[in-house]
């Protein structure tokens, strides 16, 4: 349980009692999602950034099939925890993103847009491209490598790289 509170603590930088409340809230949301029938598949992703400023990432979203395109659309919101880059503390980064996914067998490629709350050393603009590569172990469980980048339209453009585990309800 300490791992969970530390994980959420890096995301929210709050005192320990607040972390417990946030953990309970996230768990309640996930349980409520899992017990109701909806037209789209709801999912949660959790993981970490890597390469620069390693920190936890958590994402909540939904996915729906696009008839006629043989592709999936996903929209989500998420939080990247605080990190340190070049001896500078960088706060939490909230974001929203939408991606189109298509693939072959168990592999998927995704491309879309993301809006980042803060302009920071990683991404020099609010609007970024969102790229992904995913391997589906089952219909519900997948491993994803994700990347945010503004494609050099603004400096800096280091980007954010993430490794995530996705679970669909």
N, C-alpha and C positions, 0 to 999 in steps of 0.2 A: 504494500500500500504506500510505502514511502516513495517508491519510484513514481507512482501516479501523482502524488502531491508535489513532488519535485518537478515533474514534467509540467503539470499545470501551473506551478509557481513560476517557471521560466516564461510561460505564456502570458501570465497575468501580473507578475510581480506584486503579489498581495500577501498579507499576513496569513499564517497557517490556518486559522479558523475560516477565513474567506475562501481559501483553497478547497476546504472540505465542502463548503456550500456550493462552490462552482462545480466540483466533482459530482455532487449529488444532482445538481441541475442538469449537467450534461448526460448523466445516467438516466434521469427521468425523461429527457427528450428522446434518447435512443430507445428506451422501453416503449414510449408512446408511439414512436414511428413503427416499431416492430409489431404492434398489435392492431393497426388499422389498415384497411384496404384502400389503396390509392391507385391512380392510373399510371403514375411514374414510379420508378424504383428509387427509393431513398438510400443514401449511402453515407458512410463516414470514412474518412481517410486520416491516418495518423502516421507520423514519421519524423524525419529530420532533414534540415538542410545539410549540405556537405560542401567541401572544397573551400568555402569562405564563410566564416562566422557560423559554425555549427550550432544549431538551436532547434527545438521542437517545432512541429507544424501540426495543426489539426484543421480538418476541413469537413463541413457538412453540406450536402447537396442532393440533387436529384438527377436522374438520367431517364430519358425517354427515347424510344425508337422513332425514327423518322420514316414514315411510310413512303415507299417509292425510291428513297435514296439508299436504302440498305446501310444506313449509318445511325449512330447514336448521338444525341445532343445531351450535354451535361452542363448544368449551371450550379455554382456553389459559392459559399462564403467561407473564409478561413482566417486564421491568425498564425503568423510566424512570430516566434518568441524573440525576445531581446537577444542581442549578440554583440560581440566586440570585433571590430575590423580596424586594422592599423592603429591599435591602442585607443580607439574611439568607441564609446558605448553607443549602440544604436538600439532604439526602443522597438517595441512591438510593431508589427506591420499587419494591419487588417486589409483584406482584399476580397474582391468579388471577381468571378471569372465564368466564362461560358466557352465550351469547346465542342467541336465536332470530332467524333471518333469513328474510324473505320479500320478494318484490318483483315488479316488472313489467319485462319485457324485460331490459335490461342493468342496471337500477337495483335495489338492495336496501336495505331498512330493517331495522335490528337493534335489539333491546332485550333486556336481561338484567341480571344482577347481577355485581358485582366486589367482591372482598375485597382491600383495600389493606393492606400490611404496617404502614405508618406513618400515624399521624394527623399532618397537617401544615397549613400555611397554605392549601393548595389545597383539601383535603377534610378536614372536621372529624370524620370518623368512618371506621371500618374498612370498614363495609358501604356500598356505593354502587351507583347505577344505572349501567349501561353502555349507551350509545346509539351507533348507527352509521349512516352513510349510505355506500353503496358503489356504484361504477361498475365493471362487469366488462368489461375490454377483450377478454379471451378466457376460456375455461373455467379457465385457470390463473393469469391475471394480472389484478389489480384494484387500484383506488385507493380508499382508505377515509378518511373523516373520522370520528373517534371522540371521545367525551366521557364523562368520569366525573363524577358529581354525586351528592350525598346528598339532593338535592331540598329543601334547606333544613331538614332534620330536625335538623341540628347546625350550629353556627357554628364556623369560617368555612365558606363554601360557594362558593368561587371556581370550583371545578371544574378539570379538566385536559382540554385539547383537543389532539388529535393528528391528524396527516396521515401515513398509512401506505401503503406499497406491499405488497400481498399476493401471494405466489407459492405455489400449491398443487402438490404433487408428484403 
